[in-house]
Amino acid sequence: MVRYISGYLFGPRYGNIFLNPQSELLDKVAQLGKSGDVEVVVQEVVKGILNDESDAWETIRAHMEGGRVRGKIIVDIEH
């Protein structure tokens, strides 16, 4: 219980985004992307997340704790 409370008070804050799987909204977003009206900025592609020797988790954690992300952080999970 103490660990939960201390983690809540002093731990890093994470944000999650839940997408609404309505096909008409997804079609509209896809159309905006194809027309060039929306630009997606990718800050970094992190590879090797499934590799034990990789420091990919630390890279992602640093982005989440830093809070200064200017674009999308892509996690490449291919082996």
C-alpha positions in Angstrom: 0.0 0.0 0.0 2.8 2.4 0.8 4.5 1.6 -2.5 1.3 2.4 -4.3 0.8 5.7 -2.5 4.5 6.8 -2.9 4.3 5.8 -6.6 1.2 7.9 -7.1 2.6 10.9 -5.3 6.2 10.9 -6.5 6.3 8.6 -9.6 6.3 9.6 -13.2 3.1 10.6 -14.9 2.1 8.7 -18.1 -0.6 9.6 -20.6 -2.6 7.1 -22.5 -4.7 7.7 -25.6 -7.7 5.5 -26.3 -8.9 5.5 -29.9 -12.6 5.3 -30.8 -12.8 2.5 -33.3 -15.6 4.1 -35.4 -14.9 3.4 -39.0 -16.3 6.7 -40.3 -13.9 8.7 -38.0 -11.0 6.5 -39.1 -11.9 7.1 -42.7 -12.0 10.8 -42.2 -8.5 10.8 -40.5 -7.1 8.7 -43.3 -8.6 11.1 -45.9 -7.0 14.1 -44.1 -3.6 12.3 -44.2 -3.9 11.5 -47.9 -4.8 15.0 -48.8 -1.9 16.5 -46.8 -4.1 18.5 -44.5 -2.6 16.7 -41.4 1.2 16.3 -40.9 2.5 13.7 -38.5 5.8 14.5 -36.9 7.9 11.5 -35.9 10.6 12.4 -33.3 12.2 9.0 -33.0 11.9 5.4 -33.9 13.0 3.1 -31.1 14.1 -0.3 -32.2 15.1 -3.4 -30.3 12.4 -3.2 -27.6 12.2 -7.0 -27.4 16.0 -7.4 -27.3 17.3 -8.0 -23.7 20.6 -6.3 -24.4 19.0 -3.2 -25.8 18.5 0.0 -23.8 15.2 0.8 -25.7 13.1 0.7 -22.6 15.4 3.3 -20.9 15.0 5.5 -24.0 11.2 5.4 -23.9 11.2 6.0 -20.2 13.4 9.0 -20.6 10.9 10.4 -23.1 8.0 9.8 -20.9 9.6 11.2 -17.8 11.1 14.2 -19.6 7.8 15.4 -21.0 9.4 17.3 -23.8 8.3 15.2 -26.8 7.8 17.2 -30.0 6.5 14.4 -32.1 5.5 10.8 -32.1 7.7 8.2 -30.6 7.4 5.0 -32.7 8.2 1.7 -31.0 9.4 -0.9 -33.6 8.7 -4.3 -32.2 10.0 -6.4 -35.1 12.8 -8.9 -34.2 
